[in-house]
Amino acid sequence: MSRVVVIVDAFNLYHSLEDNTSYHKYKWLNLEKFSKCFIEPKDSIVEISFFTSFVTWDPLKLERHKTYISALRFVNVKIVFGAFRRIDQTCRLCHRSYKTFREKRTDVNIAINLFQTAISDVWDKALIISGDSDLIPAIEAVKATFPAKQIGVVIPIGRRAEELKQVTDFHRRVKEKHLQSCQFDDTINIDATNRLQRPASWR
């Protein structure tokens, strides 16, 4: 039996669903169930970490995100926060400057988590749910330092991630059946007085 940690790049996973309107109904994703789709039957998940950042400038998105975070915490998913930073961007067509937001620290947070948990010998296998090639240096460094440990990648639906596949020990692909079968119930009863409801736009 191998001990498995699951590392979820929330931004990457979210946009794999956001980019296709037919997948919006799968955003209410139970990551505890979802992670079990990609491990061997004899293996055991010891930790699931969700790396995310709040969209503070959009109240409706922020409220949905907070609701989802509460749902994940209900199934013991560890939440690790990064942040968005406001930056200046130049339009490629009109060359005018405008303000936008860029997520910061997620790649660094994932790299730190991967190293810290490897040093502490928390896991035998690490499963990274992401298609982001920016994670390659961290994966290569951990594999070089801990050659006995295995790192795999779960590629979000609609992504290719060929470079990630080349540097990991194994890879899996998210299919619609995984998303469909791993949804939270529409209503999650936290306790006798508190409950969480699937956001209306995620139906």
C-alpha positions in Angstrom: 0.0 0.0 0.0 1.3 3.5 -0.9 0.5 6.7 0.9 -0.8 9.3 -1.5 -1.0 13.1 -1.3 -3.2 14.9 -3.7 -2.3 18.5 -4.8 -5.0 20.4 -6.6 -4.1 23.5 -8.7 -7.5 25.1 -8.3 -7.1 27.8 -10.9 -6.1 25.3 -13.6 -8.8 22.9 -12.7 -11.4 25.6 -12.5 -10.6 27.0 -16.0 -10.8 23.6 -17.6 -14.5 23.6 -16.5 -15.1 27.4 -17.0 -13.9 27.3 -20.6 -16.6 24.9 -21.7 -20.1 25.9 -20.7 -21.4 22.3 -20.7 -19.0 21.6 -17.8 -20.2 24.5 -15.6 -22.5 22.0 -13.9 -19.5 20.1 -12.6 -17.9 22.9 -10.6 -19.6 21.5 -7.4 -16.9 18.9 -7.4 -16.2 16.7 -4.3 -12.4 16.4 -4.4 -12.4 13.6 -1.9 -14.4 11.3 -4.2 -12.7 12.8 -7.3 -9.2 12.0 -6.1 -10.1 8.4 -5.4 -10.8 7.9 -9.1 -7.1 8.2 -9.9 -5.4 6.1 -7.3 -4.8 2.3 -7.1 -7.3 0.4 -5.0 -4.6 -0.6 -2.5 -3.3 2.9 -2.0 -4.5 5.4 0.7 -4.9 9.1 0.4 -3.3 10.8 3.4 -3.9 14.4 2.4 -5.7 16.5 -0.2 -4.5 20.1 -0.6 -6.4 22.7 -2.6 -4.3 25.7 -3.8 -6.5 28.7 -4.6 -7.0 32.4 -4.4 -10.1 34.5 -3.8 -11.4 36.7 -6.6 -12.0 39.6 -4.2 -13.2 42.1 -6.9 -16.2 40.1 -8.0 -18.7 39.7 -5.1 -20.8 37.0 -6.7 -17.8 34.8 -7.7 -16.3 35.4 -4.2 -19.5 34.2 -2.5 -19.7 31.0 -4.7 -16.0 30.4 -4.0 -16.4 30.7 -0.2 -19.3 28.3 -0.3 -17.2 25.8 -2.3 -14.3 26.2 0.1 -16.7 25.4 3.0 -17.8 22.3 1.2 -14.2 21.1 0.7 -13.4 21.7 4.3 -16.4 19.6 5.2 -14.6 16.6 3.6 -11.3 17.5 5.2 -9.6 19.1 2.2 -6.7 21.4 3.2 -7.0 24.9 1.7 -3.8 26.8 0.8 -4.3 30.4 -0.2 -2.4 32.5 -2.7 -3.4 35.9 -3.9 -4.2 37.9 -7.0 -2.1 41.0 -7.8 -3.3 43.9 -9.9 -0.9 44.5 -12.8 -0.6 46.7 -16.0 -1.2 44.8 -19.2 -0.8 46.1 -22.8 -3.4 45.1 -25.5 -1.7 43.3 -28.4 -4.1 44.8 -30.9 -4.5 48.5 -29.9 -1.4 48.7 -27.7 -3.3 50.5 -24.9 -2.5 49.8 -21.3 -5.1 48.4 -18.9 -5.4 47.0 -15.4 -6.0 43.3 -14.8 -5.3 40.7 -12.2 -2.8 37.8 -12.1 -2.7 35.0 -9.7 0.4 34.9 -7.6 2.2 32.3 -5.3 0.2 29.2 -6.3 3.2 27.6 -8.1 5.5 28.5 -5.2 3.0 27.2 -2.6 2.7 23.9 -4.5 6.5 23.6 -4.7 6.9 24.3 -1.0 4.2 21.8 -0.1 5.7 19.1 -2.3 9.1 19.5 -0.8 8.0 19.8 2.8 5.8 16.8 2.7 8.5 14.8 0.9 11.1 15.8 3.5 8.7 14.8 6.3 8.1 11.5 4.5 4.3 12.0 4.4 3.9 10.3 1.1 5.1 7.6 -1.3 3.2 9.0 -4.3 2.1 12.6 -5.0 -0.8 13.2 -7.4 -0.9 16.7 -8.9 -4.1 17.7 -10.5 -3.0 20.4 -13.0 -2.0 20.9 -16.6 0.4 23.8 -15.8 3.9 23.3 -17.1 5.2 26.0 -14.7 5.2 23.1 -12.1 7.9 21.2 -14.0 10.9 22.7 -12.1 9.4 21.8 -8.7 8.6 18.3 -9.9 12.0 17.7 -11.3 13.7 19.0 -8.2 11.7 16.8 -5.8 12.2 13.7 -8.0 16.0 14.3 -8.1 16.1 14.7 -4.3 13.7 11.8 -3.5 14.1 9.3 -6.4 12.2 6.6 -4.5 9.1 8.7 -4.4 6.7 8.8 -7.4 4.9 11.9 -8.8 2.0 11.6 -11.1 -0.2 14.2 -12.8 -4.0 14.2 -13.4 -4.6 16.3 -16.5 -7.8 18.4 -16.4 -10.4 17.8 -19.0 -9.7 19.6 -22.3 -5.9 20.0 -21.5 -2.9 18.3 -23.2 0.0 18.9 -20.8 2.5 17.0 -22.9 5.5 18.5 -21.1 4.1 17.5 -17.7 3.6 13.9 -18.9 7.3 13.8 -19.8 8.6 14.6 -16.3 6.2 12.5 -14.2 6.1 8.9 -13.3 2.6 8.4 -14.5 -0.4 10.4 -15.7 -4.2 10.1 -15.8 -6.7 12.1 -17.7 -9.9 13.6 -16.3 -13.0 12.4 -18.2 -16.5 13.6 -18.0 -17.6 10.5 -16.2 -15.2 11.4 -13.3 -16.7 14.9 -13.0 -20.3 13.6 -13.3 -19.9 10.9 -10.6 -18.0 13.0 -8.1 -20.4 15.9 -7.4 -21.4 16.9 -3.9 -25.1 16.6 -3.0 -27.0 19.8 -4.0 -27.4 20.4 -0.2 -24.7 19.6 2.3 -25.8 19.5 5.9 -22.9 20.7 8.0 -24.8 20.3 11.3 -28.3 20.7 12.7 -28.3 24.5 11.9 -25.9 25.0 9.0 -26.1 23.8 5.4 -24.4 24.6 2.1 -26.3 24.9 -1.2 -24.9 24.3 -4.7 -24.7 27.7 -6.4 -27.6 28.2 -8.9 -25.2 28.8 -11.8 -23.5 25.5 -11.1 -26.5 23.4 -12.0 
